[in-house]
Amino acid sequence: MRLPPRWFGHVANRLDGLTIPKKSRKATKIIPKATKISYLCILGLFFADFYAQPFGCGPSWFHGNNTNQGATLDDDLALFRPEAWYRAGRGPRYEQLYRHLSASIGSGELAPETQLPPERELALIADVSRVTVRKAVSRLVEDGVLEQRRGAGTFVRPARARIEQSLSSLLSFTDYMRQRGKTSSSRILRRGIFLPNPDEQVALGLPTGEGVARVERLRFADDTPLALEWSSLPTDVLPDPEVVETSLYDVLRARGKAPTRAVQRISAVNLNAVDARLLMLPDGAAVLRIDRTAYLPTGRPIEFTRGLYRSDIYDFIAELRLDPS
């Protein structure tokens, strides 16, 4: 294992820069030598600890699941070394380390239940400060991909079960989660009457100058954020957006205005920083964007919803049938 050069410099400075208080002049020949010997002993124990790892007596974080995969010490440490993740001019070190670890977890390079090195060792290997490591790891914990277990360490969390939704059925988010036996909830981000943007005006066929009822929500299933949805409706269909809490379709059914069909357009987009934080994903993460226009039996469009859905959890399934003709 190759230690960062500045670590050697730090040790050398501690060895060469020792000063003795004036009151201890009688011990000047004893204390510096004893102290230097202590530092050298600590340094020797450090090297002995790391070189003993391949023989099964190193730090516990090295072993974990990796020994079962035949990983070597160098292979295990290479993932965290600066040459694997740091690029000058690509942003703060903690941000780069965060993105690197997040990508490694997403790709499976850091498998579920893998234990990360302790903060001190990880900072040493990555050649960064402990504050940098702490900030990167904290964000990964917030994202829900790492778990800090009291007295045990930091581990990669198991992958979440994926959710599949058919594209051939018109179901609200709440209705679908009910069918799946999950508890749905929403955090209202904004709601009210607004001037429509061009997409809303075209989708809903609104005349110039007419307002639109808009509800913006962060959708959860069993306390896991799954989607961001921006729903827009004509004001005669939803005169008071404040009544919408969890299910928009429950409100529309109560008013006799529930849609019976919809057209959806699906694409892939990258999250901006604000949306990524709400969905507990890295900045720039790829998600599914669905634009849905829903219609009454008369053919009138009454709902335009744009949603961002987590592609690491959500799958949309389409069934295809052979055309008899």
N, C-alpha and C positions, 0 to 999 in steps of 0.2 A: 504493500500500500504506500502511495506517495502522498506525503502531507503537504499542505499548501506552504509555499515559501515564507509567507508572512507569519505563519505559526512558529517556524523555526526562529524567525527574527524576534518574535515576542519572547520565546524562551531564553534566547541569548541575551536580550535586554534585561530580563529578570535576573540572570546569572551575573552579568557584568555590572549591572547598575545598583547593586546592593550597597546601602549606606548604613553606617553604624552611628547611633546617637552618641553625643558627647559623653553622656553618663556611662556609656558602656565601653570606654576606651580600653579598659583592662581586658576586655574579652575580644579585642579586635582580631586577635590571631586565631580565635576559636570559632566565633559565631559565623564569619563569612565562609570558612571552609565547611563547617557543619551544614550551613544552609545550602551551599552549592551541592554538597553531596546529596541532600534531601531532594533537591530539584532533579538531579541526575537519576536518583532512584525512582522518582515518580515517572520520569521520561522512559526509563527502562521498563517499568511495569506497564506503561501504556503500549509500548511496542510488543512486549510479551503477550499482552492481552489480545491484540489484533492478529499477531502472527499465530496465536494458538487457535484462532477461529476455525480453520479447516480441520482441526483435530477434535472439534466438538466441545472445546472448553472456552470459547469466546463469548461475547455478549449475547444475551438471549435473543435480541432482535435479529441477529444474523441467521439463526436457525429457522424458527417458525415453519412455514410450509416450504421454504425454498430448498432445504436440504433434501426433501423428498423428490425435488425436481432435478437434483444433481447440480444445482447452481454452485459456482465457485465464488470465492470471496471477491475476486476482481470483477466478475460479471455482476455480482450483486451491487457493488459500489459504483460501477460505471454509470448506472442510471442517474445517480445523484451528483456526479462530478460536473463542474462548471462547463467543461467542453461539450457535455451532452445537452445543455439547455440554455446557457447564457450566450447572447449575441449583443455586442456593443450597439447602442443606438436603438434597441428594440423595446425600450421601456424600462421601468424600475426592476431591480433584481427580484423583488418579492413577486411582482406581477409575472415575470418570465418563469420563475420557479413554480408558481401556482398553475400557469397554463401548461407547463411541461408535466407536472404530476397529474393534472386533470386528464391530459391526453393519454398518459401512460395507464391510468385507471380505465379510461374509456376503451382503450385498445386491448386491455387484458394483460398488458405487460406487468402491471401490478395487479395480481389476481385477488379476488375476494378473500378476506381473512388474512391477507399479508400484513405483517406488522412492520411499520416504518421504524427506522432508527430513532432513538431518543433525540430530543431537540439538540442537545449539545453535540452528539456525534454527527447528526445530519448537517449542522452548521459547519463543522470541521471538514466533512467530506465535500460539501458544496462550496466551501471557501466563501461563506457569507456570515453575517452576524446572526446571533440567535433571534434577534428581533425580526430579521428578514424571514427566517424559517417560521417563526410564530405567526406572522401575518399571512404567509402563504397557506399554512396548515389550517389556520382559523377560517379562512375563506372556504377551504375544501370541506371543513366540518359544517359550515353554514350551507354549502351546496348539498350536503347529505351524502357525500361519497366517502368521507372518512368518519370514523367514530373514535372518540377518546374514552377509553375505559379506565375508570379509577383504579390506580394501583397496577395496571397491566400495560398500558401504552396506547399508541394510536394505530388503528387497524383500518384496512380497506373494507367498506361495508359491502355486503352481498348485493348483487344487482336486483333491482326491483322487478317484480312480475310485470309483464307487458299487458296492455289492455288493447283488445281488438274491437273495432266498431265497424259494422257493415255500412257501406255507402248506399245500399239499396233501400234503407229504411229511414224515414223522417222521424228521428227521436231527438228530444232535447238532451243536453248534457245530464240534467238531473234524472230524467226518465231512464237514460241508459245506465247510469250508476246504480239506480234502484234495481234494475234487472240483474246487474252484476253483484248485488248484495253489498255494495259499498255505500258509505255515507258521504253524500256530496254537500259542499258548503261553498259559500262565495264571500269574497271581500269586495265590497263596493269601492271602486276607485274614483268614480265620478258618475253623476247622473243629473239629468235636467233637460231643459228645452234649449236647443242651439240652432244656429244657422247651419244648414246642411253643407257638407263639402261636395265637390263635383261627383265623387263616387256614389254618395248617398242620394244625391238629386237624380242621377241617371237610373240607379237601381230601383228606386221607389217611385219614379215618375212624378216628382214633386214640382209644383209650379214655382216660379221665381218669387222669392220673398217669403215663402212658407217655412216655418220652423220644423225641426225634427226632434223627436224624443230620443235621447241617447242614454244608454246604460253601459258603463265600462266596468268589467268585473274580472277578478282573479279567481279562477275556479279550482277547487280542491276535491280530492277523493281520499277519504280516510286521512285527512290532514296533510296530504302530499299535493303541492301545487302542480297542476297538469296543464292548465290552459289560461290564456288571456283572451277575453272576448269583448268586442265592441259591437253592441247591438243598436240598430237605429230603426225607428218606426215612425209612421205618420202620427201626428198629434191627435187625430181623431180615433186612431186605434189604441194609442197609449197616451191619454191626456196627462197622466200624472206618473212620471218615471219613478217617483219616490216610493211607490207601492211595490216595486220589484226588489226582492231580497235575494232569494236563492234561485227560484225557477221563474223565468220569464214566461214560459209556455203555460204554467199553472195560472198565471195572471190572465193570459190571453184566453185560455179555456173558460175561465170564470166570466169573461166578457163576451163569450161567443165569437171570438175572433181568432181562433187557432188556425194556423195554416194547414193545408192538406197535401201540399207537394212543395218541392224546393229544387233549385239548381245550384250545384256546388262546383267551384273551381279550386283545384288543389295545386299548390306550388311549394317550393322549398326556399326559405329565406334564412339569413343570418341575423341573430338577435343584436339589438343595440344594448348598451350598458344598462339602461334603466329596465328594459324588459327582461334581460338576463338575470338581473338581481331578483326580480319578482318571482321568476320561475326557478330560481336556485340553480342556474346553469352558468358556465363560463361565458364571458363576453365573446360575441361572434359565433356562438354555438348554432348549429343548423337545427331548424324546427320546421314543422309543417304549417303552412298558412292556408286556411280555407275561407274563401269568400262564398257565403250562402245567401241566396235570395229566395225567400219563401212566399208562397201565394195562397190566397183564399180559393175556395172552389169556383168562384166567379172569374178567377184569373188575375185578380188584382194583387200586385206585389205589396206586402205589408211588413216585411222584415228584411233588413240587410244586416248580416252579421259577418264581421271579419274576425277570425280566431287564429291564435298562434298556439300550436299544440306540441308538447314535448315529444320529439321523435325517438328519444331513448326509452319511452314508456308506451306511447300511443302508436297503434297500427290501425290504418283504415283498410278494410278488406272489400274488394269488389268481386262479385260473382259474375262470370261471363257465360253466356249460353250460345250455342251455335244457331245461327239464323237458318231456319228450314229452307229458305229460298236460296 
